């Protein structure tokens, strides 16, 4: 019954979006027919949501650890088979990665695919809660059947003195939006789960002085940043100066900066077709990454592994983890190791799932 109601909810969202937005259909700079909410609307909605829900993006704390790691995947294009997406989340859980980032095109835009995706994330939210938090049962012992229901459990984060129901547990999965996520009015489906396509996340790494590692997630689904996103970036909303001011510190409070975007910056080869940013935006971003002192920029979209370095910044373009595009096992994920002393190393991570027959 619950699955049927969820499907009806998603279908209603998709239909409502189509009714409102079909009059605004246009061809994006990347040659894919997209509908309705363009990058300007998405960024405005996303920034407003982020400002109103900053507490949902509370920073992670690793100041007492010698190392933390995070996992990155791209272009899963989930449909009826959730095998590769499931494998990525399980790899992250088993390795105790601090967070998992996804570079867009997470699912094809059908309501049933997003039901599968949301169910999968809910499943791993529960697994993450059981592994990392203290599970407390508060049901009535006279009714043992209550132990079968999530609503009779809470999960206690003893480090931060927080208590959550299972659906409130802050699961550290952070995606960017991709071009396939917004086709066929898909923004309504994507944003129902992930809410914001332009945001940042902090990781507390030192207490004296207070320092954070900074994770920036950009909306490049249309192959362009758009005027609103450029304006916000130029206004310094991601620079961290306000944070430093609040902390009473001079300059930035950021130690390392990692940036995540769907659209790739460089073509894997001069002979290969790949839609990238307009030249002016490429120059803007290269300068901005230098200003942010970015260590690694993660990119997807082109379904081809590529490595470039410009100045001190490394650019990793990940191959697609989609089982239809890459049915054989392969090194489709990247894990980054960040040491207490600031040393950064990354490695490619193998995925072994093969498609269902």
C-alpha positions, 0 to 999 in steps of 0.5 A: 500500500505504501509503495502504491501511495508513493508512486501516486505521489511521484506521478502527481508531481510529474504531471503537475510539473508538466502542466506548469512547465511544458510551455517553457520547453527549450533546447539547452546549450548541450543539445538536450531538450529540457523543460521548465525550470532552467538553471536560473529558477533551480539556483534561486529555489536551491539557494533559498532552500539552503538558506532556510535549511542550513541546519540540515547541512550541518558540518561533519567533525573529524578533528580527532581523526588521523584521516577521513575519506570520501567516495565519489561516483558519477552517471548511474542512470538508475532505472529498474536495476539499482545494483550499481547504486546499491554497490556504491552505497554499500562500499561507502558504508563498509569503508566508513567513508565520511560522505558520498558525492554523486556527479549527476545523472543519478536516475532516468526521469520516470516516477518508478525509478525515483521511487526505487532511488528513494527507497534505496537511500532510505534503506541505507539511511537506516543502515548508516544509522544502525552502524554510526548511532545508538539505536534506542527502542521506546515501544511498549514491552507488552506489545512486542510486535512494535519492535518490527516498526521503525517509528518505535526507534530513535537514533542517538548521535552521542558526539553531537548530542542529537536524537533522530527518528530514522527518516531524520537521520542526516545521511551523508549522500550529496549529489549534483544535478545532471542534464538527464535529471532535468529532462521530462520535467525531472526536476520535480522528482529530483528536488523532492528527494535532494531539494538543492542543486547549489550548496556547500558542506563543511568538514571540521578538521582542526580546532586551534585554529578552527579550520574546515575542509570545504565541499562545493556543489554546483548546478551545471545540468544545462551546461551553463552556470547561468546568471544567478549562480555566477552572481551568487558566486561573485558575491562570495556566498561560497568564499567562507569569509562570513564564516571566518568573520563569525569565528573572529579569524582573518582570511578564509577558514578553509584548509582544502576545497573540493568542487563537484559539477556534472558538466565536464571542463575538458574533453577526454580527447580532441576527437571525441564529442563532449559538450562542455561549458561555454568558453567564457564560463570555462575561463570564469570557473578556472579563475574561480577555482584558483580563487577558492584554492581548489584542490580537486574538481570532480566532473562527470557527464562525458562517460569517460575517465580523464585526468587533467591538472591546471596549476595546483588543481586536479580535475578528475572526470569520472567514467559512468557507473551505469551498468548499461553503459559499462556492464563489466566490472571496472574502476568507476568510483574514486576515493579520496584520503585526507590526512590530519596533516593535510596530505591528500591522496586519491585512488580509483575504486572497483565496482564488481556488480554486473547487470541482471539478466 
